[in-house]
Each structure stands twice: as structure tokens, then as C-alpha cells.
């Protein structure tokens, strides 16, 4: 009998159990991870490279435009100083061509949009100041607003001998706008402005606003409209009481549409 306890040989392997099978090892996904990492790195490089490229390109264009403007500005200064007569002539012809192209483009845009260039009668009236000597000529119970001849814009229209009437010289369709601000309360009447005409029995436009009795704020009545006006027709603005208005915030304007 062999004594196995003192043998130099190792024990025999354990036999496999019945029905036992070794699980197959999982396939590694290392190539896919490497591929995705490389693609992500390339995408980041393309993104930063494109951003840097466009930034440099825009920077160069801006510097080039600024340099060109400075050269043109220096050329214009030389022209003003009487230098480079031939170059000045060429420069002016160049700018004339540019302005002609811009004017032509604007004309095409106006024709496409239906807009027309403005060259007709117009007015922008500012209220006469209390310190104006002409203001002393106003009747005591006057309700019409008097306009300042010196600070008002008049094109193709004129103020009458009394500066409350705006006389139409060219008939047509006019856009009218009026703004009157009131700073004081009236106990028995509403704060109202009316745009009137000497050839009409009713007002062309009306607007109202309200000021509280104990308040210090300003209320503004604004109105606008389009009307046909005849030659020598006179337009004026009537208010509840001229002593209630704020003279720094009153305007009247019109211009001829066609």
C-alpha cells in the first residue's frame, strides 16, 4: 500500500461535475471605443480649427476695411488741402458712381414697395412761447393755438397774418397730426383739442385726455388722420382753454401724400 501522505506528486485534478460547461468569455469592445474616441477628437479639432479660421478671416477683413477707409480719408484731406488734383478728380468720380448706384437702388426699392420720395408741402409747427411779443396780441378768450413762425418748419404752406391759421397753397391729400398736452384741471369742461378747417362746419379731428384735480402730471391728447384739402383752406387747432396747456409739449404737423 502506497502512503500518499508522503508522496512528492501532487493530487490528481478534480473531475468536472456532470452538466457543467464553462461560460464563454465576453468579447472586448476596445476597437469601437478607440474609433469613437478618434472621431470625437477629430470633431473637436475641426470645430476649433474652423472657429479660429473664420475669426482670423473676419479680423483681416475688418483691418483691411479700416485701412481702406483711412486711405480714402487721407485722400479726401489731401483734396481739401489742394493736393493731388488728378487723384482728387478720380476720387470724386468714383464716389459719384457709387452715389448713382445707391440712388438707383433706392429708386428700385421705392418702386417695389410702392413708396414715394417726399418732395411735397409739409409743416411742423411749434407753439409760440409766452415771452414772444406776438403772444401779447392774442385775444383774452382765445381758444386757438398760436404757432411760432421762427421755430416752425413750413414747406409749401404758410401761416396766416394771425399765426393760428395754417393756409394750404397746393390742394391734395394730406396727413395731419396734432399733439396737445394739458397740465391743469378744468372743473366744468373736458380737456379737448379739435383740428378745425375754415371750409368745414365740423371738426376734422378730436381727442381728449384727463388730469386729476390734485395731480401734477401732464396728460397728452393726440390725434391723426388723412384728409383732402383745398387751395386756400385754413387749418387751425382749438382747445378747451389755452391757459391749461403745457406749451413745451404741443406740436402740429402735416404733409401732402399726393
C-alpha positions as CSV (number, residue, x, y, z in Angstrom):
1,X,0.0,0.0,0.0
2,X,1.3,3.4,-1.1
3,X,1.5,6.1,1.5
4,X,0.1,9.2,-0.3
5,X,0.7,11.5,2.6
6,X,4.5,11.4,1.9
7,X,4.4,11.4,-1.9
8,X,6.1,14.2,-3.9
9,X,3.4,14.1,-6.5
10,X,0.5,16.5,-6.4
11,X,-3.0,15.3,-6.1
12,X,-4.9,14.5,-9.2
13,X,-7.2,17.1,-10.7
14,X,-10.8,17.1,-9.6
15,X,-13.0,15.7,-12.3
16,X,-15.6,18.0,-13.8
17,X,-19.1,17.8,-12.5
18,X,-21.8,16.5,-14.7
19,X,-23.7,19.1,-16.7
20,X,-21.2,21.9,-16.0
21,X,-19.9,24.0,-19.0
22,X,-17.5,26.9,-18.8
23,X,-19.1,30.3,-19.7
24,X,-17.6,31.7,-22.9
25,X,-15.5,34.8,-22.3
26,X,-17.1,38.2,-23.3
27,X,-15.7,39.8,-26.4
28,X,-13.9,43.1,-25.7
29,X,-15.2,46.4,-27.4
30,X,-11.8,48.1,-27.3
31,X,-11.7,48.8,-31.1
32,X,-15.1,50.5,-31.0
33,X,-14.1,52.7,-28.1
34,X,-10.9,53.7,-29.9
35,X,-12.8,54.5,-33.1
36,X,-15.3,56.8,-31.2
37,X,-12.5,58.5,-29.3
38,X,-10.7,59.3,-32.6
39,X,-13.9,60.6,-34.2
40,X,-14.6,62.8,-31.2
41,X,-11.1,64.2,-31.2
42,X,-11.3,64.9,-35.0
43,X,-14.6,66.7,-34.5
44,X,-13.2,68.9,-31.7
45,X,-10.2,69.7,-33.9
46,X,-12.4,70.6,-36.8
47,X,-14.6,72.8,-34.6
48,X,-11.8,74.8,-33.0
49,X,-9.9,75.0,-36.3
50,X,-13.0,76.3,-38.2
51,X,-13.7,78.9,-35.4
52,X,-10.1,80.1,-35.5
53,X,-10.1,80.3,-39.3
54,X,-13.2,82.4,-39.5
55,X,-12.1,84.6,-36.7
56,X,-8.8,85.3,-38.4
57,X,-10.6,85.9,-41.7
58,X,-13.1,88.3,-40.2
59,X,-10.3,90.1,-38.4
60,X,-8.3,90.5,-41.6
61,X,-11.4,91.8,-43.4
62,X,-12.0,94.4,-40.7
63,X,-8.4,95.6,-40.7
64,X,-8.5,95.8,-44.5
65,X,-11.7,97.8,-44.5
66,X,-10.4,100.1,-41.8
67,X,-7.1,100.6,-43.7
68,X,-9.1,101.4,-46.9
69,X,-11.2,103.9,-45.1
70,X,-8.2,105.6,-43.6
71,X,-6.6,105.8,-47.1
72,X,-9.7,107.3,-48.5
73,X,-10.0,109.7,-45.6
74,X,-6.4,110.8,-46.2
75,X,-7.1,111.3,-49.9
76,X,-10.1,113.5,-49.1
77,X,-8.0,115.5,-46.7
78,X,-5.4,116.0,-49.4
79,X,-8.1,117.1,-51.8
80,X,-9.3,119.7,-49.3
81,X,-5.8,121.0,-48.9
82,X,-5.5,121.4,-52.7
83,X,-3.1,118.5,-53.3
84,X,-3.2,115.7,-55.9
85,X,-5.6,117.4,-58.3
86,X,-5.8,114.4,-60.7
87,X,-6.3,111.9,-57.9
88,X,-9.0,114.1,-56.4
89,X,-10.8,114.2,-59.7
90,X,-10.7,110.4,-60.0
91,X,-11.8,110.0,-56.4
92,X,-14.8,112.3,-56.8
93,X,-15.8,110.4,-60.0
94,X,-15.5,107.2,-58.1
95,X,-17.8,108.4,-55.3
96,X,-20.2,109.9,-57.8
97,X,-20.6,106.5,-59.4
98,X,-21.2,104.9,-56.0
99,X,-23.9,107.5,-55.2
100,X,-25.5,107.0,-58.6
101,X,-25.7,103.3,-57.9
102,X,-27.2,103.9,-54.4
103,X,-29.7,106.3,-55.8
104,X,-30.7,103.8,-58.5
105,X,-31.1,101.0,-55.9
106,X,-33.2,103.3,-53.7
107,X,-35.4,104.1,-56.6
108,X,-35.9,100.4,-57.4
109,X,-36.7,99.7,-53.7
110,X,-39.3,102.6,-53.7
111,X,-40.9,101.2,-56.9
112,X,-41.0,97.7,-55.4
113,X,-42.5,98.8,-52.1
114,X,-44.8,101.4,-53.5
115,X,-43.2,104.1,-51.5
116,X,-42.5,107.5,-53.0
117,X,-39.8,110.1,-52.3
118,X,-41.1,113.1,-50.4
119,X,-41.0,116.5,-52.1
120,X,-44.4,117.9,-51.3
121,X,-45.7,120.6,-49.0
122,X,-45.2,120.0,-45.3
123,X,-45.3,121.7,-41.9
124,X,-44.1,121.1,-38.4
125,X,-45.4,123.8,-36.0
126,X,-44.2,124.6,-32.5
127,X,-46.3,126.6,-30.1
128,X,-45.5,130.2,-29.5
129,X,-43.7,131.0,-26.2
130,X,-45.3,133.2,-23.7
131,X,-42.3,135.6,-23.8
132,X,-42.8,136.1,-27.5
133,X,-44.1,139.6,-28.3
134,X,-46.6,138.2,-30.7
135,X,-48.2,136.3,-27.9
136,X,-49.4,139.5,-26.4
137,X,-51.6,140.1,-29.4
138,X,-53.8,137.1,-28.6
139,X,-57.4,137.9,-27.6
140,X,-58.2,137.3,-23.9
141,X,-60.7,134.5,-24.5
142,X,-58.8,132.9,-27.4
143,X,-59.1,129.1,-27.8
144,X,-56.9,128.7,-30.9
145,X,-53.3,127.7,-30.6
146,X,-50.8,130.3,-32.0
147,X,-47.7,129.0,-33.6
148,X,-44.1,130.3,-33.6
149,X,-43.1,131.5,-37.1
150,X,-39.4,131.4,-36.4
151,X,-39.1,127.9,-34.9
152,X,-41.7,126.2,-37.1
153,X,-40.9,124.3,-40.4
154,X,-43.0,125.5,-43.4
155,X,-42.7,124.0,-46.9
156,X,-45.3,124.9,-49.5
157,X,-47.7,126.1,-46.8
158,X,-47.8,129.3,-44.8
159,X,-49.1,130.8,-41.5
160,X,-51.8,133.5,-41.8
161,X,-51.5,137.0,-40.6
162,X,-52.6,135.7,-37.2
163,X,-50.4,132.7,-36.6
164,X,-53.2,130.3,-35.6
165,X,-54.2,129.6,-39.2
166,X,-52.2,127.4,-41.5
167,X,-53.0,128.1,-45.1
168,X,-52.9,125.4,-47.8
169,X,-51.3,126.5,-51.1
170,X,-51.4,123.3,-53.0
171,X,-54.6,121.1,-53.0
172,X,-54.2,117.3,-52.4
173,X,-54.5,114.5,-49.9
174,X,-52.8,115.4,-46.6
175,X,-51.8,113.5,-43.5
176,X,-52.5,115.6,-40.3
177,X,-51.1,115.0,-36.8
178,X,-51.7,117.1,-33.7
179,X,-50.5,116.7,-30.1
180,X,-51.6,118.9,-27.2
181,X,-50.6,118.4,-23.6
182,X,-52.6,119.7,-20.7
183,X,-51.1,120.4,-17.2
184,X,-54.1,121.8,-15.3
185,X,-57.5,120.6,-14.3
186,X,-60.8,122.2,-15.5
187,X,-63.7,121.8,-13.2
188,X,-66.6,122.0,-15.7
189,X,-65.1,121.1,-19.1
190,X,-63.2,118.2,-20.6
191,X,-59.7,118.7,-21.8
192,X,-60.1,118.5,-25.6
193,X,-58.3,119.5,-28.7
194,X,-60.1,119.9,-32.1
195,X,-58.4,120.2,-35.5
196,X,-60.7,122.5,-37.5
197,X,-61.0,123.8,-41.1
198,X,-62.4,127.1,-42.3
199,X,-64.3,125.3,-45.1
200,X,-66.0,122.7,-42.9
201,X,-68.6,123.1,-40.3
202,X,-67.5,120.1,-38.2
203,X,-64.0,119.4,-36.8
204,X,-61.6,117.2,-38.8
205,X,-60.2,115.5,-35.7
206,X,-60.8,115.5,-31.9
207,X,-59.0,113.9,-29.0
208,X,-59.4,114.1,-25.2
209,X,-57.4,113.5,-22.0
210,X,-57.9,113.8,-18.3
211,X,-55.9,115.4,-15.5
212,X,-56.8,114.7,-11.8
213,X,-57.7,117.7,-9.7
214,X,-54.9,117.3,-7.2
215,X,-52.3,115.7,-9.5
216,X,-49.3,117.3,-11.0
217,X,-48.8,115.0,-14.0
218,X,-49.4,116.0,-17.7
219,X,-51.9,114.4,-20.0
220,X,-51.5,114.4,-23.7
221,X,-54.2,114.3,-26.4
222,X,-53.0,113.0,-29.7
223,X,-54.9,112.6,-33.0
224,X,-54.1,112.0,-36.6
225,X,-55.9,111.4,-39.9
226,X,-55.8,111.8,-43.7
227,X,-58.0,114.4,-45.4
228,X,-58.4,116.1,-48.8
229,X,-57.6,119.8,-48.5
230,X,-58.4,122.5,-51.0
231,X,-56.3,125.5,-52.1
232,X,-56.5,128.5,-49.6
233,X,-58.2,126.2,-47.0
234,X,-57.1,127.1,-43.5
235,X,-56.4,124.6,-40.7
236,X,-56.3,125.5,-37.0
237,X,-56.3,123.8,-33.6
238,X,-58.8,124.8,-30.9
239,X,-58.5,123.7,-27.3
240,X,-60.7,123.9,-24.1
241,X,-58.6,126.8,-22.7
242,X,-55.1,127.9,-23.7
243,X,-54.2,128.6,-20.1
244,X,-54.5,124.9,-19.3
245,X,-51.9,123.6,-21.8
246,X,-48.2,122.8,-21.4
247,X,-46.6,124.9,-24.1
248,X,-43.4,122.7,-24.2
249,X,-45.3,119.6,-25.4
250,X,-47.6,120.8,-28.1
251,X,-46.9,120.1,-31.8
252,X,-48.8,120.1,-35.1
253,X,-47.7,118.7,-38.4
254,X,-49.0,117.8,-41.8
255,X,-47.6,116.7,-45.2
256,X,-49.0,116.1,-48.6
257,X,-49.4,112.4,-49.6
258,X,-50.4,113.0,-53.2
